[in-house]
Amino acid sequence: MCEVKDLELSAVIDRFNEDGSAVILAETIGKEFVVRAEELPTSAERGSWITAKWNKDRLECISLDQTKTAQQAEQVKDKLKQLRARSSGSQFKKK
Protein backbone atom coordinates (compact mmCIF):
# COMPACT_ATOMS: atom_id res chain seq x y z
CA MET A 1 0.00 0.00 0.00
CA CYS A 2 1.34 3.44 -0.85
CA GLU A 3 1.81 6.00 1.90
CA VAL A 4 -1.17 8.21 2.64
CA LYS A 5 -0.56 11.28 4.81
CA ASP A 6 -3.27 13.03 6.82
CA LEU A 7 -6.21 12.34 4.56
CA GLU A 8 -9.97 12.35 5.12
CA LEU A 9 -12.01 10.80 2.38
CA SER A 10 -15.36 9.40 1.46
CA ALA A 11 -15.25 5.79 0.31
CA VAL A 12 -17.47 2.79 -0.30
CA ILE A 13 -17.07 -0.71 1.09
CA ASP A 14 -16.63 -2.83 -2.01
CA ARG A 15 -16.40 -6.30 -0.51
CA PHE A 16 -15.45 -8.48 2.42
CA ASN A 17 -12.82 -11.15 1.86
CA GLU A 18 -12.70 -14.60 3.40
CA ASP A 19 -9.56 -13.67 5.36
CA GLY A 20 -11.52 -11.15 7.46
CA SER A 21 -10.45 -8.08 5.52
CA ALA A 22 -12.57 -5.48 3.78
CA VAL A 23 -11.80 -3.65 0.54
CA ILE A 24 -12.60 0.06 0.56
CA LEU A 25 -12.69 2.06 -2.69
CA ALA A 26 -11.92 5.76 -2.62
CA GLU A 27 -12.92 6.80 -6.13
CA THR A 28 -11.99 10.47 -5.69
CA ILE A 29 -8.31 9.59 -5.37
CA GLY A 30 -8.42 6.33 -7.32
CA LYS A 31 -7.16 4.16 -4.48
CA GLU A 32 -8.18 0.84 -2.99
CA PHE A 33 -7.54 0.20 0.69
CA VAL A 34 -7.66 -3.10 2.54
CA VAL A 35 -8.53 -2.97 6.23
CA ARG A 36 -9.48 -5.50 8.87
CA ALA A 37 -13.25 -5.90 8.96
CA GLU A 38 -13.15 -5.36 12.75
CA GLU A 39 -12.05 -1.77 12.13
CA LEU A 40 -15.35 -0.98 10.42
CA PRO A 41 -18.52 0.08 12.24
CA THR A 42 -20.59 -2.95 13.23
CA SER A 43 -23.49 -1.99 10.95
CA ALA A 44 -21.25 -1.56 7.89
CA GLU A 45 -21.96 -3.83 4.94
CA ARG A 46 -21.05 -4.09 1.27
CA GLY A 47 -22.15 -0.88 -0.44
CA SER A 48 -22.02 1.24 2.73
CA TRP A 49 -20.39 4.64 2.39
CA ILE A 50 -17.93 5.71 5.06
CA THR A 51 -15.76 8.64 6.00
CA ALA A 52 -12.24 7.46 6.75
CA LYS A 53 -9.39 9.44 8.29
CA TRP A 54 -5.86 8.28 7.55
CA ASN A 55 -2.55 9.34 9.09
CA LYS A 56 0.23 8.00 6.88
CA ASP A 57 -0.76 4.36 6.29
CA ARG A 58 -2.58 4.10 9.60
CA LEU A 59 -6.36 4.24 9.72
CA GLU A 60 -7.36 6.70 12.43
CA CYS A 61 -11.15 6.75 12.31
CA ILE A 62 -14.02 5.33 10.27
CA SER A 63 -17.59 6.54 10.52
CA LEU A 64 -20.62 5.34 8.61
CA ASP A 65 -22.19 7.90 6.26
CA GLN A 66 -25.80 6.77 6.34
CA THR A 67 -27.03 9.75 4.33
CA LYS A 68 -24.73 9.07 1.39
CA THR A 69 -25.43 5.32 1.60
CA ALA A 70 -29.17 6.01 1.33
CA GLN A 71 -28.66 8.48 -1.53
CA GLN A 72 -26.55 6.02 -3.51
CA ALA A 73 -29.06 3.21 -2.93
CA GLU A 74 -31.85 5.47 -4.20
CA GLN A 75 -29.83 6.37 -7.32
CA VAL A 76 -29.25 2.69 -8.09
CA LYS A 77 -32.95 1.98 -7.59
CA ASP A 78 -33.87 4.83 -9.97
CA LYS A 79 -31.39 3.64 -12.62
CA LEU A 80 -32.78 0.11 -12.50
CA LYS A 81 -36.30 1.50 -12.84
CA GLN A 82 -35.22 3.50 -15.93
CA LEU A 83 -33.53 0.47 -17.48
CA ARG A 84 -36.57 -1.72 -16.91
CA ALA A 85 -38.84 0.93 -18.46
CA ARG A 86 -36.69 1.05 -21.61
CA SER A 87 -36.47 -2.71 -21.94
CA SER A 88 -38.64 -4.23 -24.64
CA GLY A 89 -38.18 -7.70 -23.24
CA SER A 90 -35.77 -10.44 -24.17
CA GLN A 91 -34.74 -10.83 -27.77
CA PHE A 92 -34.55 -14.57 -27.15
CA LYS A 93 -37.81 -16.43 -27.49
CA LYS A 94 -38.77 -19.50 -25.48
CA LYS A 95 -39.45 -22.64 -27.46
N, C-alpha and C positions, 0 to 999 in steps of 0.2 A: 504494500500500500504506500502511495506517495505521501509525503509529509503535508499535513494541513495545519495551518497556524491560525488560531483565534478566528474561527468561522462559525457563523450561525446560519443555518439553511433550512429550507423546507424540502422535505423528501418524502417519498412513498415507500412503503414496505412492499417489496416485489415478491419475495417468497421466503419460506422457512426451509432450511435444509435438514436432512436427516441427522446431521452431526450436532444439532442444537444451535446452529447459527442462523442469522437472518440477513438477507441481502436488502440493502436500502439503496434506492436510486435517487440521486440528486441531479435532476435534469438540468437545472440552471447552470451548473458547473460541469456537467457531463461526467460525473464520477459515480462509481459504485462502491459502497462501503459494506463490509461484512462485520457484523457485531454478534455477540452472544445474545440469544433470544431472551435471556434473563435480564438483560439491560433495558429491554423495552417495557413500556407500561403493560400491566397485566391484561388490559382490554384490547391491546393492539392485535391486529390480524392482517392478513394479506390484503393490500389495497388501502390500508389506513395511512393517512398523511400525518407526519410528525414534524416537529421543529427540533432540530438537533444542534447542540453547541459543541464544538470541537476546540481543543487546545492542543496544537501540534497533531499527533496521531491519536490522542487520548480523547475519548468521548466523555464530555463533562455532564451533559444533561439532555434528556429526551422527554419531550412532552407531546401528548396526543393532540392533534389539531382536528377536533370533531367537526368544526364548521367547514373546513376545506374538504374533509372526507365526505361529508354530506353533499357538498356542492359537486364534487367530482362524481359521486354516485348518481346524482340527478342528471348530470350531463351525459353520462353513459346511458342511462335509462332513456333520455330524450333521443339520443343518436340511434339506439336500437328501434325506437318507435318510428323514427323517420325512415330507417332502412326497411322495416317491415311494411310501411305504407307504400314505398316505391316498388316493392317486390311484386312481380306478376306471377309468382309461383315458380315451381321447379320446371326447368326445361326438359327434364327427364320424365317420361310417362311410365306409369306402372303397367305391367302386362296383365 
